[in-house]
């Protein structure tokens, strides 16, 4: 028996993987160039505004992106209804943000990000992996070009504007989805519990990934945040492969396919990636970014979090496929509480290293909690425990 069971799954993962690797590489070079161009303080301030835009995007997205992926994979025609509600709320959010910050970049970012997430979730739910790959690479390319153009034209605000505009090609998928499926608010009512759970889940996940930057900037200064954000970018680069697998396993799990072996391989690979982050990446960053010297201490610690993050992400996909998002919400909320407490306590006691410790403790706690919940669920169903 082949390790993956059949070559079809490997081919699909490869299709998504090539797109994510190319797209993420394009994005990584952009962020590297931008870090060198802007300096630590301005770079940190940019990450602060991106965090605000990210949270606003989550608030505007009805049901969260994984709702679309799961329900479309199950042939439930809910696209048009969710599209209409999400775009309406994103427009309202964009208007509020403009008056709050007088920053058109944040407003365009939120509207564009909602369109992007709706479209990508639908493509993955339909298992249109090649088409997803094309759109993904297109968006990343536009993201770099437009962000740099507007940065040189109007400054840091232009980066957000460029990112938002890079999402607009996905509007074609929204138009097609609304044209091909009818509005069905009754279906929305039937699936309301699942949508609500996933909305809270997505919001908690976004808060978990963004709240650290919202706190670090005002409390420790944007220069510290810039170093921290560069370290997070290194983590994101290392996490490309685990993210690829998750985008593949969610629709596959939703339709009943067995993805255990590929998940186990992914966890093993995350250990190798963590070692690369600990021993190799700090030297690379030190060579290219001498200004970001404080990030050299952060990167080895933060890189270790790729292991619990990978485990938690794979369990998340498994629970979502079973429409049991409540467990994920609980784990995310606990993780957020631990992260915030860590930043306020460990950050104060140990400085910038305390921020890194807070992140890895938070991520590890979430992975451990999901593991325990999974074991408990297996015992309830009288089945032998399955790791994924």
Buried (B, 14 or more C-beta within 10 A) or exposed (E): EEEBBEEEBBEBBBBBBBBBBBBBEBBBEBBBEBBEEBBBBBBBBBBBBBBBBBBBBBBBBBBBBBBBBBBBBBEBBBBBBBBBBBBEBBBEBBEEBBEEBEBBBBBBBBBBBBBBBBBBBBBBBBBBBBEBBEBBBBBBBBBBBBBBBBBEEBEBBBBBBBBBBBBBBBBEBBEEBBEEBEBBEEBBEEBEEBBBBBBBBBBBBBBBBBBBBBBBBEBBEBBBBBBBBBBBBBBBBBBBBBBBBBBBBBBBBBBEBEBBBBBBBBBEBBEEBBEBBBEEBBEEBBEEBEBBEBBBBBBBBBBBBBBBBBBBBBBBBBBBBEBBBBBBBBBBBBBBEBBBEBBBEBBEEEEBBBBBBBBBBBBBBBBBBBBEBBEEBBEEEEEEEEBB
